[in-house]
Amino acid sequence: MKRVLMCAAISEAATGAALLVVPSLVGRLLLGEELTGIAMPVARVAGIALIALGIACWPGPPRVAMVIYSGAVTLYLAYLGFAGGMTGPLLWPAVVLHVILTALLARASPRDMESTPSTR
């Protein structure tokens, strides 16, 4: 079962990386249509989530995956707001929320994480 989990982690992380780098190509290969407009940033956030899922399924603490996910989404959403010209009313609150979550997760010690029930 461990090998199956590792294969799933690798394939999800690879799909996530592809969505992050070439979302339109992935859309064409998976769905038969190129992604355009708002689908591009949404696909990239999904790519970040799939990379984090792959990391979470890898042996080691799942907190690392959440730190990576939250930090990467923070940076990407902030980039969209500053350089991408996409700003909805919840963009900056989402950026601030992810900054806070990233900081809290990064600061948490392994001992703090032991008090919560583990899904492993």
C-alpha positions in Angstrom: 0.0 0.0 0.0 2.9 2.3 0.7 4.1 2.0 -2.9 0.6 2.9 -4.2 0.5 5.9 -2.0 3.9 7.1 -3.2 2.9 6.6 -6.8 -0.3 8.6 -6.2 1.7 11.3 -4.5 4.1 11.5 -7.4 1.4 11.6 -10.1 -0.7 14.2 -8.3 2.4 16.4 -7.7 3.4 16.0 -11.4 -0.1 17.0 -12.5 0.0 19.9 -10.2 3.3 21.1 -11.5 2.0 20.8 -15.1 -1.1 22.8 -14.1 1.1 25.5 -12.6 3.4 25.7 -15.6 1.2 25.0 -18.6 -2.4 25.0 -17.5 -3.8 25.5 -21.0 -2.0 22.4 -22.3 -3.3 20.3 -19.4 -6.8 21.6 -20.0 -6.5 20.6 -23.7 -5.1 17.1 -22.9 -7.6 16.4 -20.1 -10.7 18.2 -21.3 -10.2 18.7 -25.0 -10.3 22.5 -24.6 -7.7 25.1 -23.9 -8.2 27.0 -20.6 -8.6 30.8 -21.1 -9.5 33.8 -19.0 -10.3 33.2 -15.3 -9.7 29.5 -15.7 -5.9 30.0 -15.9 -5.4 31.4 -12.4 -7.9 28.9 -11.0 -6.1 26.0 -12.7 -2.8 27.3 -11.2 -4.2 27.4 -7.7 -5.5 23.9 -8.3 -2.0 23.0 -9.4 -0.6 24.3 -6.1 -3.1 22.3 -4.2 -2.2 19.1 -6.1 1.5 19.6 -5.3 0.6 20.1 -1.7 -1.5 16.9 -1.8 1.4 15.0 -3.2 3.7 16.3 -0.5 1.0 15.5 2.2 0.8 11.9 1.0 4.6 11.5 1.1 6.1 10.1 4.3 6.7 12.9 6.7 4.6 15.5 8.6 1.6 16.7 6.6 2.1 20.1 8.1 4.9 20.7 5.7 2.4 20.3 2.8 0.0 22.9 4.3 2.8 25.4 4.9 3.9 25.0 1.2 0.3 25.2 0.0 -0.6 28.2 2.0 2.7 30.0 1.3 2.5 29.4 -2.4 -1.2 30.4 -2.7 -0.3 33.6 -0.7 2.4 34.5 -3.2 0.4 33.6 -6.2 -2.7 35.5 -5.1 -0.6 38.6 -4.2 1.1 38.3 -7.6 -2.4 38.3 -9.3 -3.4 41.4 -7.3 -0.2 43.4 -8.1 0.8 42.2 -11.5 -2.1 40.3 -13.0 -4.7 43.0 -12.6 -7.2 40.6 -11.1 -8.8 41.9 -7.9 -12.1 40.8 -6.6 -13.4 42.0 -3.2 -12.1 38.9 -1.4 -8.6 38.8 -3.0 -6.7 40.8 -0.4 -8.6 39.3 2.6 -7.6 35.9 1.2 -4.0 37.0 0.9 -4.0 38.2 4.5 -5.7 35.0 5.8 -3.1 32.9 4.0 -0.2 35.0 5.4 -1.6 34.4 8.9 -2.2 30.6 8.3 1.3 30.2 6.8 2.9 32.0 9.8 0.9 29.9 12.3 1.6 26.6 10.6 5.3 27.5 10.2 5.6 28.4 13.9 3.8 25.3 15.2 6.1 22.9 16.8 5.7 19.1 16.3 4.6 18.9 20.0 1.7 21.3 19.1 0.7 19.1 16.3 0.6 16.0 18.5 -2.4 17.3 20.4 -4.6 17.1 17.4 -5.9 13.8 16.1 -3.8 12.4 13.3 -5.3 11.0 10.1 -2.3 8.7 9.5 
